Amino acid sequence: MEDYQKINCTVETCEYNNSDIRRCELHQINVQACPGCQNGNPEEESMCGSYKAKH
């Protein structure tokens, strides 16, 4: 059995988020740089590129 990294997430509006355990249900995510946000502040400079809004 292959082990996967656990991705903790509190973004409850994402379809992949299991809010009961605050964990992303994807085996991997794509982290992307925010366009025009190269200011050195981690909370502003990157985002989850795998985000998909819940329906």
Secondary structure as UniProt FT lines:
FT   TURN            12..13
FT   TURN            15..16
FT   STRAND          17..18
FT   TURN            19..22
FT   STRAND          23..24
FT   STRAND          31..33
FT   TURN            35..36
FT   HELIX           42..45
FT   STRAND          46..48
FT   TURN            49..50
//
